[in-house]
């Protein structure tokens, strides 16, 4: 049996998720959106005084960690694509 939620209920849940995120991270949602993934990671590592780790339950298959030690920024991805395409 499928659960049906009203749009008001979904908006309330979304609002609670945002408030809990702000509380946990220590930044407003607007500020979080301004940070790049790398900047947010650095902020959280400094705030919590420990390395931020991302774990996966899936096996490591493929070429290894293509992101090296941090998520790639949009600028870095665009530069790499331009280099590959010879632009």
Secondary structure as GFF3:
##gff-version 3
##sequence-region A 1 87
A	DSSP	alpha_helix	7	25	.	.	.	ID=ss1
A	DSSP	alpha_helix	29	34	.	.	.	ID=ss2
A	DSSP	alpha_helix	37	48	.	.	.	ID=ss3
A	DSSP	alpha_helix	74	85	.	.	.	ID=ss4
###
